[in-house]
Amino acid sequence: MKQDGHKDLFSWKNRLKRFKRDNNRWSMYALAIAFLIALPIFAIGFKLFSGPGETWSHIVQHLLWDYTSNSLFLFLVCGLMVVVIGVTCAWLISRYEFPFRPQLEWLLILPLAIPSYIVAYAYAGIFDYGGSLELILRYFELSMTKVDIMNRFGLAFVLSISLFPYVYVSARAFFLNQANNLLEASRMLGAGEGQTFFKLMLPLARPAIIAGLILVLMEVLNDYGAAKYYGVNTFTTGIFRAWFSIGEPETAVYLSALLIVIVFSLILLERWERKNVRVSDNKSNSGGINRIRPARRWKRWMIFIPVFVPVLLGFILPVSQLIYWATLTADKVLGPAFFQLSLQSFGIALIASLFAVILATFLIYFSKWSPLPFIQNVTKIGVLGYAIPGAVIAVGVLIPALGFDKWLIKIGESLLGIDIGLIFTGSLVVLIYAYCVRFLAVAYNPIESTSQKVGQSIPDSSKMLGVGNAKTFFRVEFPLIKTGIFSAFILVFIDVLKELPLTLILKPFRVNTLAVKAYEYASDEMVMESAIPSLLIIVTAVLPVILLNRLLLNR
């Protein structure tokens, strides 16, 4: 009996040691992934100690104010426009019944499928001399004053009409989930529709609106193609100019650091707003809001117009212009080279999406299996990449890649006596790594939300039966979160396919993507030829969104 007691004690000690060893291993894995994803930001911060480039003082004196004023202008104008358009559409869709309301409800999301730089190309063609608008007016024997859209006002319009769905989706979700009981209380107090919206619903929807607005402002900061094409100097165009035109990485790093400060200020603003204004999630509203159907037909059509106009401007007109151009240039663009380009672009997006989903899944479950409470907070650093503009991430990735290549070159010269050249810089490996840094958060959020629905009871029961964490995940949890993983894969695939500034900086010499090809056509004054690669991006982005929407509705 005594020996059995010693054996039991020895067995429990071994189990405890193995448990601690396994948990420490998961903690180290989670920290390693978080560090790998956050490395570009750390690299930029470390590089700041090297000092700015020779032209930094010139940029501060002559260009920095231009970058700042234009970015601030775009912030203010785009912020105001997306809030007005997004909130108005969200309220009308949620509150009223009118013609084609179910169709417009999902059509209002489709402008997100068109990258803002493609919308910029389309509107430049519409308002250009001899453009579509002039041809239509000439056909009806009409004339109008020339509209110059190639300026910062036109850029603000293009960005706003492309990005308002962020605010629309966020505000609509609030109105549908929170509005029913509030509307009933307001009606019982005798308040009219206008008073209810402006004095009650709008203030309460502020956190949701700001959450969508922050995403819009981050996309405004990330834009390069539209700003460059319209000739507007922003921080992102300044980073490109410093790196490629001037040839000073140090100056690009300083501009990137300024942009990071702006981005993190926006994140802190959103977190502060969410912390100080809380809205309860009332389960009784799950049945949906009681919509009003105006008695007069003309009133219903008057509600239809302000909801339809954003769809017209943000999706129908740009796509129509691209289709018109595609019919004119199909014989020049389509061919074996374009087919190869499409396969190359899809292949890169598939590989990047796969790695991003794997890393996001590992990060979620390694931090969950870790016994250390701070690990879950630390790993959140790894998902901040989506908030950082693509050009900044590209600069941050190039710094360690160049440093590692220089170290390998020295090793090769000392040991082998040969110059092995740059191995990682300008390679597909670095590009895929940068995509993972940029879009890990896109994969992280749907996987995390799906895993939270599974809860802890099922995996805990498996562990009580002596099954380890990894085996429990593959046998029990993975089948339950497949939908979240598939959703994450689709979302990352779409974002990688549309990404421009990061790809422009990091793509290998003989590798190209649809986004870069469309940009090259437009930059070479062949904007009509950019229509077919642009349309392929749009179609590829729209179809998975519709498929994903149906999949989630049928769950």
Buried (B, 14 or more C-beta within 10 A) or exposed (E): EEEEEEEEEEEEEEEEEEEEEBBEBBBEBBBEBBBBBBBBBBBBBEBBEEEBBEBBEEBEEEBBEBBBEBBEBBBEBBBEBBBBBBBBBBBBBBBBEBEEBEEBBEBBBBBBBBBBBBBBBBBBBBBBEEBBBBEEEEEEEEEEEEEEBBEBBBBBBBBBBBBBBBBBBBBBBBBBBBBBEBBEEBEEEEBEBEEBBEEBBBEBBBBBBBBBBBBBBBBBBBBBBBBBBBEBBBBBBBBBBBBEEBEBBBBBBBBBBBBBEBBBEBEEBBEEBBEEBEBEEEEEBEEEBEEEEBEEEEEBEEBBEEBBEBBBBBBBBBBBBBEBBBEEBBEEBEEEEBEEBBEBBBEBBBBBBBBBBBBBBBBBBBBBBBEBEEBBEBBEBBBBBBBBBBBBBBBBBBBBBBBBBEEBBEEBEEEEEEEEEBBBBBBBEBBBBBBBBBBBBBBBBBBBEBBEEBEEEEBEEBBEEEBEBEEBBEEBBEEBBEBBBBBBBBBBBBBBBBBBBBBBBBBEEEBBBBBBBBBBBBEEEEBBBBBBBBBBBBEBBBEBBEEBEEBEEEE
